[in-house]
Amino acid sequence: MRIVRTVADVRAAVRDARSRSAAVGLVPTMGALHDGHLSLVRRARDENDLVVISLFVNPTQFGPNEDLASYPRDEARDAELAAAAGADILFAPPVDEVYPRGFSTTIHIAGITDVLDGAHRGPHHFDGVATVVTKLFQMVAPDAAYFGQKDAQQVLVIRRLVRDLDMPVRIVACPIVREADGLAMSSRNVYLDPAAREQATALNRALEAADAVVRNGETGADAVIAAAREVLARAGIEPEYLELRSPDDLAELDRVDGGALLAVAAQVGRARLIDNRILEATA
């Protein structure tokens, strides 16, 4: 696996692959890789001739009181894991390569960025995500890009970005990867001490409780959310948000009719965690 740090070098590598009619897959990450990320690399490996994984902690998607400075970073470890999973190129640019002096462009996607994480983290968050993903797509020009369903809102934002700007990139959303106890894998899990780590498992248990209510025939949003909230309360967690939304456009739902996205965010110890589940009403 090659490590490249400049736009010119990653473009040259992709251009060389294209000369051999290679399909190119991109896995955008901020590093601190875990098996959720590696599942994306393995999926990209199965579907492409050249796999590029980007490693860039994007400053524009962090707010002033968020964890940019402390976000876990270990490039050597990440490189070993990415290579073992099948990546061909690790693109790890410095900040001034992505945002050179005088950079002044921001991509804003209205509507679906105004709720859930967009409402609670602020408009900068998805503006930063959309801008850096646009740049990565311009730099790498992949045929397909791979994202985890744990960041369900982010996946929808990127799908809208690609649709609205006619980007020739296929967006592949891959299933959430969980620890044995159900906790969704996240780079921020390293912030959890043992007590908080145990407490954090309540997020998935809350989603499971809501799913059980729906499978038992209760589809109203109030009942579904109450079932999840009860599990969180028993664990001493007050959610930042716990909402039932359309999985297509994040419109608020008053019941599960077909499929519905139940999304949760909560501060657990030092970590802000998110999780979600698609709930499906039976006929």
Buried (B, 14 or more C-beta within 10 A) or exposed (E): BEBBBEBEBBBEBBEEBBEEEBBBBBBBBBBBBBBBBBBBBBBBBEBBBBBBBBBBBBBBBBEEEBBBEEBBEEEEEBBEBBBEBBBBBBBBBEEEBBBEEEEEEEBEBEEBBEBBBBBEBBBBBBBBBBBBBBBBBEBBBBBBBBBBBBBBBBBBBBBBBBEEEEBEBBBBBBEBBBBEEBBBBBBBBEBBEEEBBBBBBBBBBBBBBBBEBBEEEBBBBEBBBBBBBEBBEEBEBEBBBBBBBBBEEBEEBEBBEEEBBBBBBBEBBEBBBBBBBBBBBEE
